[in-house]
Amino acid sequence: MKMRTIFITLALALAASAYPTFDRRADFGLKNGQDAIAQNEKFKTLTADSPCQTGEDACIDQKFAQCVNGKFVVQACAPGTICSALPLVNKPGTTITCTTQADADARIAATGATAGGNGRTDNGASNGASNGASNGTGNGTNNSTDNGANNAGAGGAAGNAGNQDPQTSLTLDPAVIAKGFANDGQAQPEEGTTITCTTQADADARIAATGATAGGNGRTDNGASNGASNGTGNGTNNSTDNGANNAGAGGAAGNAGNQDPQTSLTLDPAVIAKGFANDGQAQPEEGQVPSLTSTNNFINFCKTVNLPITNGQQIVDGSCNPAPMGSIPSKTKMPSSKFVFPKNGGTVPANKQFTIQMAIKNLETGNFVNANENYFAAPQQLNGDGVIRGHSHVVVEKLTSLDQTTVTDPTVFAFFKGLNGKADGNGILTADVTNGLPAGVYKLSSINAAANHQPVLAPIAQHGSLDDAVYFTVQ
């Protein structure tokens, strides 16, 4: 799904762009409230042992729950808060998060929804929406349907985000927003085609996505246009210096419950990793160093270093990347690769074309993004089977001898190729070395990566190599 987010920082522009949402909200506000009521009723019947679909969120015994590998993992909310389904304000749908009971009741009531009823009044919802839209950059307490009763969480109400330590604030600092993350990289997609083995359905879907038809040349771009225009200024209501009410570890504030959490600039309490506050030194090993700690998931970490934001680009002088690491596969789904040709210790003819062949498993190959615009610009993702979506690369480095012990220079290589296509029916990826290689000895290595080119991440520290390397001779 394409996601494009435009962050509008001028209050005047924000107010103007937000105005049309008042009328649109009337179309879905009541239904959002009714859906939230229905979800909360359903949650009352759930237990930790209830069946679920991976990625599903819910509330169990007023605690936040997420389905992982077909089983709910339950986490307690901050003291004084409960888990609840809440109606979204700026678009159809609901969100599930931790808040106070009073806040949950007020948000649902503002939609006009009642248990078993279908009436509504618009005053509360309209007032909340207009205040949030017009004052979002200056006064974060107005970013709600009840004019500011959003300051839930153990941290309490926050005050002024601009005066807070960004390393404890639950609001994303605008200075570390990588605007390039809003670019899906398809403005200048890599040209050409690839020939590979895949399913008929996959082939049809990929061709259909381009708008091409047999004998036709037309296409419509409504989906792309709508994606670009929606989900834009709403998230900015929780930003800038005076805005959000996010006081510290455990404090849920601002407008997180009202918005799509994928555009909100406020950290949702449900995703705070409380273990990040532990430096690991309670039971140290010899030589172990303390970990950096954070109570806000390091969302403003790049404010602590004097480096440019990576912003989807390959910055050769170094940068700071604000993207999360993402989804981690299970131990049984860790990827692995093995070269089929050349074999370790094998020989190939000098200056003649040959084809590198590499077997791979537990990697959904064929997933690569624009390396010039989306480099490290999104978290690692898993498919429906829990396998990393990604691709691989091969690199050949020239050595002085097969028993060389000096380290190689990563900036120097004889051959490099991204394996962007899908593996064949036997799980083999290939790369043609068209011009061959000069006589000598070489090291061939794989670099298995997620879709945004970051090296694959594994769930445990002790594991076999996720990549392969062989040594061969060219003569």
CORCORJO-V126676 format. One record per pair of residues at least 12 apart in sequence whose C-alpha atoms are under 6 Angstrom apart, sorted by the first residue. I is the first residue (numbers start at 1). J is the second residue. D is the distance in whole Angstrom. If there is no record, write none. Layout:
BEGIN
I&J&D  I&J&D
END
This chain:
BEGIN
4&182&5  4&228&5  5&182&5  5&232&5  6&232&5  7&233&6  8&233&6  15&133&6  15&134&5  18&133&6  28&92&6  29&111&5  30&111&5  30&112&6  30&113&6  32&87&5  32&93&6  33&87&5  33&108&5  33&111&6  33&113&5  34&113&5  36&85&5  36&86&5  36&87&6  40&85&6  43&59&6  46&60&6  47&60&6  48&72&5  52&70&5  53&70&6  54&67&5  54&68&5  54&69&5  54&70&5  55&67&5  59&83&6  62&82&5  62&83&5  63&75&6  63&76&5  63&77&6  63&83&5  64&83&5  77&98&6  78&153&5  78&154&5  78&250&6  79&154&5  81&98&6  81&99&5  81&100&4  81&153&6  82&98&5  82&99&6  82&100&6  83&97&6  83&98&4  84&96&6  84&97&6  88&258&5  88&259&6  89&258&5  99&152&5  100&152&6  103&149&6  110&124&5  110&125&5  125&145&5  128&144&5  128&145&4  128&146&5  128&147&5  129&145&6  132&144&6  136&237&4  137&237&6  137&240&6  137&243&5  138&242&5  138&243&5  139&242&6  139&243&5  140&238&6  140&243&4  140&244&4  140&254&6  143&255&5  144&255&6  150&253&6  150&254&6  151&253&4  152&252&5  152&253&6  153&250&6  153&251&4  153&252&5  154&250&5  154&251&5  155&247&5  155&248&5  155&250&5  155&251&4  156&251&6  157&245&6  158&245&4  158&246&5  158&247&4  159&245&5  160&242&5  161&242&6  161&244&5  162&241&4  162&242&5  166&300&6  167&300&6  168&248&5  168&295&6  168&296&6  169&246&6  169&248&5  170&246&5  170&266&6  170&267&5  170&296&6  171&265&6  171&266&5  172&265&5  178&311&5  180&311&5  180&312&6  181&377&6  185&370&5  185&373&6  197&424&5  235&263&5  235&264&4  235&265&6  238&265&6  249&295&5  252&269&6  276&293&5  276&294&5  277&293&5  277&294&5  277&295&6  279&291&5  279&293&6  302&320&6  307&319&5  307&320&6  309&321&6  312&373&5  312&374&4  312&375&4  312&376&6  312&377&5  313&372&6  313&373&5  313&375&5  323&378&6  324&379&5  325&379&5  326&379&4  326&380&5  327&380&5  327&381&5  328&459&6  329&386&6  333&362&6  333&387&6  335&361&6  335&362&4  335&363&6  335&466&6  336&360&6  336&361&6  336&466&5  336&467&6  337&359&6  337&360&4  337&467&5  337&468&6  338&358&6  338&359&5  338&468&5  339&358&4  340&357&5  340&358&5  341&356&5  341&357&5  344&470&5  344&471&5  344&472&6  345&471&6  345&472&5  346&472&5  347&472&6  347&473&5  347&474&6  348&474&5  349&474&6  349&475&5  350&437&6  350&438&5  350&439&5  350&474&5  350&475&5  351&435&6  351&436&4  351&437&5  351&438&5  352&435&6  352&436&4  353&433&6  353&434&5  353&435&5  353&436&4  354&433&5  355&431&6  355&432&4  355&433&6  356&430&5  356&431&5  357&429&6  357&430&5  358&428&5  358&429&5  359&427&6  359&428&4  360&427&6  362&387&6  363&387&6  363&388&5  364&389&5  364&390&6  365&390&5  365&391&5  365&422&5  366&391&6  366&420&5  366&421&4  366&422&4  367&390&5  367&391&6  367&451&5  368&451&5  369&451&6  369&452&6  375&452&5  376&452&5  376&454&6  380&450&6  389&450&6  389&451&6  390&449&6  390&450&4  390&451&4  391&420&6  391&449&6  392&419&5  392&447&6  392&448&4  392&449&6  393&417&6  393&418&4  393&419&5  393&446&6  393&447&5  394&416&6  394&417&5  394&445&6  394&446&5  395&415&6  395&416&4  395&444&6  395&445&5  396&413&6  396&414&5  396&415&5  396&443&6  396&444&5  397&413&5  397&414&5  397&442&6  397&443&5  398&442&5  399&441&6  399&442&5  439&474&5  439&475&5  440&473&6  440&474&5  441&472&6  441&473&4  442&471&6  442&472&6  443&470&6  443&471&5  444&469&5  444&470&5  445&468&6  445&469&4  446&467&5  446&468&6
END
